[in-house]
Amino acid sequence: MNKSNRGTRGDDCETYLELANVVQEMCDLVDAVVVEGIHDKEALKGMGIKKEIVMYSSGSSFVGFVDYLRRRHKRVVILTDYDRAGKRINKKLSAGLERAGIKVEWRYRKEIGRILGTRGLKCIESINSFRNKVFVLQEINRRI
């Protein structure tokens, strides 16, 4: 299936609602969300996340980052991108955080990745453009 026929307007709205529900459930359970960059952070804030969103990049001090989270949080979710680099960062962080006694909620990463994947999206920051698309579609449907 190519991008042009990946889904209908209604499918996009349903997908966004499913994503919003998973994000809300996630927020009720975790203390913090780990992302790769500022655009990822902005996308998640746009979804209404009020928990601390902590940025990690491969240039950061791994030990310092783990220690920072260990002192402040008990349960986190890692929402790095779903590309090769993001998966590598996720694996490294998950192992380090769990060794430090922090519970990493894998289920939400997996579920959000599945939902984004249905629309061909692999980056957390792409949530912004997807949300905007859904809101535009809703406005068009109201005018019709």
N, C-alpha and C positions, 0 to 999 in steps of 0.2 A: 504494500500500500504506500503510495507516495503522499507527500505532505498535503497536496491539494485536495485529496479525498479522505483525509484522516478522520473526519467527523463532521457532524452537522452543528448548527448553531445551538440547538438544544443539548447536544452531547457536550459541547464546551461548557455550557452553564451547569449541567449535571456534574461534570468533572470538577469544576471549580467548587461547587457546593460540597462534593465529597472531600476535596482537599481541605476546605475550610473546616469541615467537621473533624477530620483527622488532626489538623493543627490545633483546634480547640481542645480536643481530648488530650493531646500531647502536652499542652500548656498546663492542664490540670494536674499532670503527673510529674513533670520534670521541674528542676530548679533552674536550669540554664540550657542554652542551645549554643553549640559550637559551629561556626561557619568559617569559610575561607577568606571572605573579603567584605568590604563596606557595602557593595551592591547586594550581596546576599543578606546582609544585616538589614538593609533598607527594605528588601523584598519581604522579609519576615515581619518586620515592624508594620508594613503595609497590610499584612494578614492579621494584625491585631495582637501580635505576641508582646506581652508585657514583661516576661521573664528576662533575665540578663542574657544578652546575645554576645558571646565572646568570640573574637576573631583569632584564628590561628593560621599562620602561614609557615611554609617550610623553612623560612629564614628566622623564625622565632626560636627562642630558647625552649626546647622541649621540656626539660626538667623544670624550668621556671613556670611554664604554662601549666603543667600538671600540678605543681605545687600551688599555684594560684587557685585552680579549681578545687583542689583537695581541701584547702582552707575555707572555702566558701559554699561548696555545693556537695550534695550527697547523690543526686540523680541527674544525669544529663542526657541529651540526645546530640548526636553528631550529624549535622546536615552539610557535609562537604558535597561537592558536585559528584555526579554519577559517571564521570569520566575516569580514565586510568589514574590520573594524579589525585583526584578526590578520593577514589577508592583506596589508594595507597596511604593517604593521610588518615583516612578513617581507620584503617587497620592498625596503623602505628598508634594513633591516639587511643583507640579502644583498649588496646593491650596495656598501654601505660596508665590510663585512667583506672582500669579495673585492678591493676596491681596496687594502685594507690588507695583502693577501697571505694572508688566512686562507681556507682551503678550506671552502666551505659544502656540506655533503652534502644535496643536494635530494632524493635518492631516498627517504630515510627519512621526511622530512616528507610526501612524496606518498603513500608506502605506509601510514603510520600514519593519515593522513587518509582514505584509501580504506577501511581496516579499520573505523575509527570510524564512517564514513559508512554502512556496511552496517547499523549499529544505530541510525542517526539521530542520532549524536552529533557535535557540532561543537567541543566544548571539551576541552582536555587534562584539565582537572580532573574531567571526567565519567568518566574512567578509574576513579576511586575507586568511584563508585556502580556502575559496570558490573562491576568486580572483585567487589565485595560481593555483587551479584546472582548472579554465577556461583558464588561460594562457597556461598551459600545454596542454590542449585539443586543443587549437588553434595551438600550435606548432606541435602537432601530425597531425592535419588535413593539415597543410602546407606541411608536409613531405610525405603525402600519395598521 
